[in-house]
Structures are given as structure tokens and as C-alpha cells.
Amino acid sequence: MNEYLRQLSPTHQVAALFFIVFGLLVMVSIVAFLLSFRERRNPRHDERWQRELAHFRRLLGTTWFMAVIFWIGWALGETVATVLFALISFFTLREFITLSPTRRGDHRSLILAFFVVLPIQFWLVATARFDLFTVFIPVYVFLAIPVVSALADDPNHFLERNAKLQWGIMVCVYGMSHVPALLLLTFPGYEGKSAFLVFFLVFVVQTCVLVQHLIARRSSLPGEEAAAEDAEASGGRLKRVGDWLFRDAPAAPHVSRSFNWRSWAIGMAIASVVGALFSFITPFRFGQALAVSLLACVAGSMGHLVMKALKRDRGIPNWGRRGVGVTGANGLLDRVDALCFAAPVFFHSVRWYFGA
């Protein structure tokens, strides 16, 4: 099987990858659907089971969303993929700004951000002007935004307003623009396979966040204490191992009740090893894949925590309120926040080390 895949052209190899991914997602979706018909006889555990299943289906929906987006981007070509990610960037920035207070004096700065900065940034990506696109926002835009804001003649909360807009541009535009930029990197003997790099990055980062979240969630679920008491009779070493894995104090309880160092370390380790095992779809060797996976996981998981802090500051549980599409994107930033932090670190590390 492996030899057969190696004999395929790069285009057919990427197509085979998406075929495998969608096949796995279909099977998992069928299992999740069938589990919804499972008969539950214990009233105490029924609510927790329903909550866990609903949470898993939301995670599965996010995975479907990202898989479809990347498939469309690959199928329609690099230029269309860049435009597609520009649209995602537009909606995530709109989501961020909608839930951040603005004043009349910010209108010019907002027009600059949405209709000048964002198109120029992605145009620089599409034309592979890497040296300029890496400094355009951190240097030129960060200096231009406060100038435009000052000319609006509104000094009230000037620093706070500009910092929020600059931060939104940095995360939603600058960070996201590095994902399609991966499609334009060139490696000797790796022509036409850059879509594997995007898949590799997303797969590793999502694995890290998912494992970390699932492990931490076990310790924060209401009713876990009762379940532990029910299992007390079994006792023994297995229970102690479970307690060690699933019970740890939150590292930043006012930001996230589910984030703790133990689940973070386990998620990092599992995702990094998974990335190393998938080194055969990348231009990296095993050790190199392990290292870049670790870097991407650190950036993505810490970025996810930072965005949680921003949500707590705004007093919201999600960027898109449940059941209401605040910006028409229905929580799009929640789905890509870790990727927005991981992509720049991954891109520049790979480009610097390999000279791509």
C-alpha cells in the first residue's frame, strides 16, 4: 500500500490523503450518530453522557469544517486557497471587532484594517513576497493604525482602542495569512506536495488541543466525584493512574478551568509523537518532524489559552454566541484561534531552518 502511494503523482497523493480523511470522518460521524440512540438507564449519569456526546459532536463538526475548507482550497488552486483564507480572516476579524467596544473615532482605522491591510497582506502572500509580508503588519500597519486614529480627533481610551485593533489584526490577519503561505514554500524533491504541510500543521495542532481538552475535561465535569466513588471498589493501581492523569488543579482558573499543566504536557507529547509518525508526508526527517510539531503545539496551545483570556475579558463563553451567529460566522474564531498562533511559528521555523 505504501509503495503504491509513493508511485502516485503529487496531485493524486494529496487527493488520496483527503479521501482517507473524509472516510475516517464519515465513519466517526456514523458512530456518533448511532451513539445518540444508546439506551441509558442510570439517571445520574444520563445528563453527563448527553453533555459529553454533544461536546464530542461539536468537536467533530469543527473537524469537518476545517477538512472541507482545506479540501476546497487545495482543489481550486493556490490562488483560490489564498482568497478563501482571506475570507476566513475577514470573518474572524469581524467577529473579534464586533465583540470589542469601538467608538466613532475608530471608523477610519476599521476601514483601513478590513479593506486595505487585509487585502494587501494576502496579496503579498499570493505573490510570494515573503520578506515584505512578514513585516508589513508588525511594522508598517502597527505605526499607521494609531496615526489614522489620532487624525480622527478622539483621544478617549486612545491606547486601549488602538491596542485592541492591533491585536485583532495580528491574530486574525497576520496569523491566518501564514496558512496559505505554506502552500508556496518550495523544498527539493517536494514539488506539488505543499498541501501536505498544511494538513500536517492543522492535524498536529488540533490533536494537541483536542487531547489536552479531553483529558482536562474529565477532571472538571460535574459528577466526576460521584463516578469516582462508584469506582472506589475496583481500587488499585488503575484508579491511581486515572486520578493522576485526569485530576490536576487548573493553572489559570480565572482564565480557564480546563487548562492544567498535566493535560497540557500529555497533549504536547501525544501530538508531537503523532507529528513525528507522520513525517513521511512532509519533507522532514523523524526528529525534525518531532521538533516542528513541538513548536507548533506550544504556540497553538498557548494561543488557545490567550484567546480564552480575551473571551473572559469580554465576558463571553464563545466568540459566536450559541445559537446566534454574531457575525454570520457562528464562532469561527473559536475554531481557528490555535491555528492563528501556530501558523506563523511553524512557517518561519520551517523557512529559516530549511531555507525554503
C-alpha positions as CSV (number, residue, x, y, z in Angstrom):
1,M,0.0,0.0,0.0
2,N,2.8,2.4,1.0
3,E,4.7,1.6,-2.2
4,Y,1.6,2.2,-4.3
5,L,1.0,5.6,-2.7
6,R,4.6,6.6,-3.4
7,Q,4.2,5.8,-7.1
8,L,1.3,8.2,-7.4
9,S,1.8,11.7,-8.7
10,P,1.8,14.5,-6.0
11,T,-1.7,15.6,-7.0
12,H,-3.0,12.0,-6.6
13,Q,-1.2,11.6,-3.3
14,V,-2.9,14.7,-1.9
15,A,-6.3,13.5,-3.3
16,A,-5.7,10.1,-1.6
17,L,-5.0,11.9,1.7
18,F,-8.3,13.8,1.6
19,F,-10.1,10.6,0.6
20,I,-8.7,8.9,3.7
21,V,-9.5,11.9,6.0
22,F,-13.1,12.1,4.8
23,G,-13.6,8.4,5.0
24,L,-12.5,8.4,8.7
25,L,-14.7,11.4,9.4
26,V,-17.7,9.6,7.9
27,M,-17.1,6.5,10.0
28,V,-16.7,8.6,13.2
29,S,-19.8,10.6,12.4
30,I,-21.8,7.4,11.9
31,V,-20.6,6.1,15.2
32,A,-21.5,9.4,16.9
33,F,-24.9,9.3,15.3
34,L,-25.6,5.7,16.5
35,L,-24.4,6.5,20.0
36,S,-27.2,9.1,20.2
37,F,-29.7,6.1,20.2
38,R,-27.9,4.4,23.1
39,E,-30.3,3.4,25.9
40,R,-29.4,5.0,29.2
41,R,-30.8,3.5,32.4
42,N,-28.8,5.4,35.0
43,P,-30.5,8.8,35.6
44,R,-27.4,10.2,37.5
45,H,-25.1,9.6,34.5
46,D,-27.6,10.4,31.8
47,E,-27.1,14.2,31.8
48,R,-23.3,13.8,31.8
49,W,-23.5,11.3,28.9
50,Q,-25.6,13.7,26.9
51,R,-23.3,16.6,27.6
52,E,-20.2,14.6,26.7
53,L,-21.8,13.4,23.4
54,A,-22.9,16.9,22.5
55,H,-19.4,18.2,23.2
56,F,-17.8,15.5,21.0
57,R,-20.2,16.2,18.2
58,R,-19.3,19.9,18.3
59,L,-15.6,18.9,18.1
60,L,-16.4,16.6,15.2
61,G,-18.2,19.4,13.5
62,T,-15.2,21.7,13.8
63,T,-13.0,18.9,12.3
64,W,-15.4,18.6,9.4
65,F,-15.4,22.3,8.8
66,M,-11.6,22.6,8.7
67,A,-11.3,19.5,6.5
68,V,-13.8,20.8,3.9
69,I,-12.2,24.3,3.9
70,F,-8.7,22.8,3.2
71,W,-10.1,20.5,0.6
72,I,-11.8,23.3,-1.3
73,G,-8.6,25.4,-1.1
74,W,-6.5,22.6,-2.5
75,A,-9.0,21.6,-5.2
76,L,-9.3,25.1,-6.6
77,G,-5.6,26.0,-6.6
78,E,-3.2,28.2,-4.6
79,T,-4.7,31.5,-5.6
80,V,-8.2,30.5,-4.7
81,A,-6.9,29.0,-1.5
82,T,-5.4,32.3,-0.6
83,V,-8.6,34.1,-1.3
84,L,-10.5,31.5,0.8
85,F,-8.2,32.1,3.8
86,A,-8.6,35.8,3.3
87,L,-12.3,35.5,3.6
88,I,-11.8,33.4,6.8
89,S,-9.5,36.1,8.1
90,F,-12.1,38.8,7.3
91,F,-14.9,37.0,9.2
92,T,-12.7,36.2,12.2
93,L,-11.5,39.8,12.4
94,R,-15.1,41.0,12.1
95,E,-16.1,38.6,14.9
96,F,-13.3,39.9,17.1
97,I,-14.1,43.6,16.5
98,T,-17.9,43.0,16.9
99,L,-17.3,41.8,20.4
100,S,-14.8,44.6,21.3
101,P,-16.1,48.1,22.1
102,T,-15.4,50.7,19.5
103,R,-16.1,54.4,19.1
104,R,-16.9,56.7,16.2
105,G,-13.3,57.7,16.0
106,D,-12.3,54.1,15.2
107,H,-14.2,54.0,11.9
108,R,-11.3,55.1,9.7
109,S,-9.0,52.7,11.4
110,L,-11.5,49.9,10.9
111,I,-11.9,50.7,7.2
112,L,-8.1,50.6,6.9
113,A,-7.9,47.2,8.7
114,F,-10.6,45.5,6.7
115,F,-10.3,47.0,3.2
116,V,-6.7,48.0,2.9
117,V,-4.5,46.0,5.3
118,L,-6.2,42.6,4.9
119,P,-6.2,42.6,1.0
120,I,-2.6,43.8,0.9
121,Q,-1.4,41.2,3.3
122,F,-2.9,38.3,1.4
123,W,-1.8,39.8,-1.9
124,L,1.7,39.7,-0.6
125,V,1.2,36.1,0.3
126,A,-0.3,35.2,-3.1
127,T,2.7,36.8,-4.9
128,A,5.2,35.1,-2.6
129,R,6.7,38.4,-1.3
130,F,7.7,36.7,1.9
131,D,10.2,39.2,3.2
132,L,7.6,42.0,2.9
133,F,4.6,40.1,4.1
134,T,6.3,39.1,7.4
135,V,7.0,42.8,8.3
136,F,4.1,44.6,6.7
137,I,1.7,44.3,9.7
138,P,4.1,44.2,12.6
139,V,6.0,47.4,11.4
140,Y,4.0,49.5,8.9
141,V,0.4,48.7,10.0
142,F,1.2,49.0,13.7
143,L,2.6,52.5,13.0
144,A,-0.2,53.5,10.6
145,I,-3.2,52.5,12.8
146,P,-2.6,55.0,15.7
147,V,-1.8,57.7,13.2
148,V,-5.2,57.3,11.5
149,S,-6.8,57.0,14.9
150,A,-5.2,60.3,16.1
151,L,-6.4,62.1,13.0
152,A,-9.9,61.2,14.0
153,D,-9.6,63.6,16.9
154,D,-10.9,61.2,19.6
155,P,-8.4,60.8,22.5
156,N,-10.7,58.9,24.8
157,H,-9.2,55.5,25.7
158,F,-6.9,56.0,22.8
159,L,-4.2,53.4,23.8
160,E,-6.8,50.8,24.7
161,R,-8.8,51.2,21.5
162,N,-5.7,51.0,19.2
163,A,-4.2,48.1,21.1
164,K,-7.4,46.0,20.7
165,L,-7.5,46.7,16.9
166,Q,-3.8,46.0,16.5
167,W,-4.1,42.8,18.4
168,G,-7.1,41.7,16.3
169,I,-5.2,42.4,13.1
170,M,-2.2,40.5,14.4
171,V,-4.1,37.3,15.3
172,C,-6.9,37.2,12.7
173,V,-5.0,38.6,9.6
174,Y,-1.3,38.2,10.2
175,G,-1.6,34.8,11.9
176,M,-4.1,33.3,9.4
177,S,-2.1,34.6,6.4
178,H,0.7,32.2,7.2
179,V,-1.5,29.2,6.4
180,P,-1.8,29.7,2.7
181,A,1.8,30.9,2.7
182,L,2.8,27.3,3.4
183,L,1.4,26.3,0.0
184,L,4.1,28.5,-1.6
185,L,7.1,27.1,0.2
186,T,9.4,25.0,-2.0
187,F,11.6,22.1,-0.9
188,P,13.9,20.0,-3.1
189,G,12.1,16.8,-4.2
190,Y,8.8,18.0,-2.6
191,E,7.3,19.9,-5.5
192,G,3.5,19.9,-5.7
193,K,3.1,18.5,-2.2
194,S,2.8,21.6,-0.1
195,A,-0.8,20.8,0.8
196,F,0.6,18.1,3.0
197,L,2.3,20.8,5.1
198,V,-1.0,22.5,5.7
199,F,-2.6,19.2,6.6
200,F,0.4,18.3,8.9
201,L,0.2,21.6,10.8
202,V,-3.6,21.5,11.3
203,F,-3.6,17.8,12.2
204,V,-0.9,18.2,14.8
205,V,-2.3,21.4,16.4
206,Q,-5.8,20.1,16.5
207,T,-4.6,16.8,18.1
208,C,-2.7,18.7,20.8
209,V,-5.7,20.9,21.7
210,L,-8.2,18.0,21.5
211,V,-6.2,15.7,23.7
212,Q,-5.4,18.4,26.2
213,H,-9.1,19.5,26.3
214,L,-10.5,15.9,26.7
215,I,-8.1,15.0,29.5
216,A,-8.7,18.2,31.4
217,R,-12.4,18.0,30.9
218,R,-12.5,14.7,32.7
219,S,-11.4,16.5,35.9
220,S,-13.8,19.4,35.6
221,L,-17.0,17.5,34.8
222,P,-19.8,17.7,37.4
223,G,-20.5,14.3,38.7
224,E,-16.9,13.0,38.3
225,E,-16.6,12.8,42.0
226,A,-19.6,10.5,42.2
227,A,-18.3,8.4,39.4
228,A,-15.0,8.1,41.2
229,E,-16.8,6.9,44.4
230,D,-18.7,4.3,42.3
231,A,-15.3,3.0,41.1
232,E,-13.8,3.0,44.5
233,A,-14.5,-0.7,44.9
234,S,-12.3,-1.5,42.0
235,G,-9.5,0.5,43.6
236,G,-5.9,-0.5,42.8
237,R,-3.3,0.8,40.6
238,L,-5.6,1.6,37.6
239,K,-7.6,4.1,39.7
240,R,-4.5,5.8,41.0
241,V,-3.2,6.2,37.4
242,G,-6.6,7.6,36.3
243,D,-6.6,10.1,39.2
244,W,-3.0,11.2,38.3
245,L,-4.0,11.7,34.6
246,F,-7.3,13.3,35.0
247,R,-7.1,15.3,38.2
248,D,-4.9,18.3,38.4
249,A,-5.6,21.9,39.6
250,P,-6.2,24.5,36.9
251,A,-3.0,26.5,36.1
252,A,-5.0,29.7,35.5
253,P,-8.5,29.1,37.0
254,H,-9.7,32.6,36.3
255,V,-8.9,32.2,32.6
256,S,-9.7,28.5,32.0
257,R,-11.0,25.9,34.4
258,S,-9.9,23.2,32.0
259,F,-6.3,24.2,31.4
260,N,-3.7,22.4,33.7
261,W,0.0,21.6,33.2
262,R,-0.5,17.9,33.3
263,S,-3.1,17.7,30.5
264,W,-1.1,20.3,28.6
265,A,2.1,18.1,28.8
266,I,0.3,15.0,27.8
267,G,-1.4,16.7,24.8
268,M,2.0,18.1,23.7
269,A,3.7,14.7,24.0
270,I,1.0,12.8,22.1
271,A,0.6,15.4,19.3
272,S,4.4,15.7,18.9
273,V,4.8,12.0,18.5
274,V,1.9,11.8,16.1
275,G,3.5,14.5,14.1
276,A,6.8,12.6,14.0
277,L,5.0,9.5,12.9
278,F,3.5,11.5,10.0
279,S,6.9,12.7,8.9
280,F,6.6,10.6,5.7
281,I,4.1,13.1,4.3
282,T,6.5,16.0,4.9
283,P,10.0,17.0,3.7
284,F,11.2,16.4,7.3
285,R,13.0,13.5,8.9
286,F,11.6,11.9,12.0
287,G,13.5,14.1,14.5
288,Q,12.8,17.2,12.5
289,A,9.1,16.5,12.4
290,L,9.1,15.9,16.1
291,A,10.8,19.3,16.7
292,V,8.5,21.3,14.5
293,S,5.4,19.5,15.9
294,L,6.5,20.5,19.4
295,L,7.0,24.1,18.3
296,A,3.6,24.3,16.6
297,C,1.9,22.6,19.7
298,V,3.4,25.1,22.1
299,A,2.3,28.1,20.0
300,G,-1.1,26.7,19.3
301,S,-2.0,25.6,22.8
302,M,-0.7,28.8,24.4
303,G,-2.5,30.9,21.8
304,H,-5.7,29.0,22.6
305,L,-5.3,29.9,26.2
306,V,-4.7,33.6,25.3
307,M,-7.9,33.7,23.3
308,K,-9.7,32.2,26.3
309,A,-8.4,35.1,28.4
310,L,-9.7,37.6,25.9
311,K,-13.1,35.9,26.0
312,R,-13.2,36.2,29.8
313,D,-12.3,39.8,29.5
314,R,-15.2,40.3,27.2
315,G,-17.5,38.3,29.4
316,I,-18.4,35.7,26.7
317,P,-18.1,31.9,26.6
318,N,-17.6,31.8,22.8
319,W,-16.7,34.3,20.1
320,G,-20.0,33.4,18.4
321,R,-22.9,33.2,20.9
322,R,-24.5,29.8,21.0
323,G,-27.5,29.7,18.6
324,V,-26.7,33.1,17.3
325,G,-24.3,33.9,14.5
326,V,-23.0,37.2,15.9
327,T,-21.1,38.0,12.7
328,G,-22.6,35.4,10.4
329,A,-19.6,33.1,11.1
330,N,-21.1,31.5,14.3
331,G,-17.9,31.2,16.4
332,L,-15.4,30.9,13.6
333,L,-12.6,32.3,15.7
334,D,-13.1,29.6,18.3
335,R,-12.3,27.1,15.6
336,V,-9.1,28.6,14.2
337,D,-7.6,30.5,17.2
338,A,-4.9,27.9,17.9
339,L,-4.0,27.8,14.2
340,C,-3.6,31.6,14.1
341,F,-0.9,31.3,16.7
342,A,0.8,28.1,15.4
343,A,1.0,29.0,11.7
344,P,3.5,31.9,12.0
345,V,5.8,30.0,14.3
346,F,5.6,26.9,12.1
347,F,6.1,28.8,8.9
348,H,9.1,30.9,10.0
349,S,10.8,28.0,11.8
350,V,10.5,25.8,8.7
351,R,11.5,28.5,6.3
352,W,14.5,29.5,8.4
353,Y,15.8,26.0,9.1
354,F,15.3,24.6,5.6
355,G,15.8,27.8,3.6
356,A,12.6,27.2,1.7
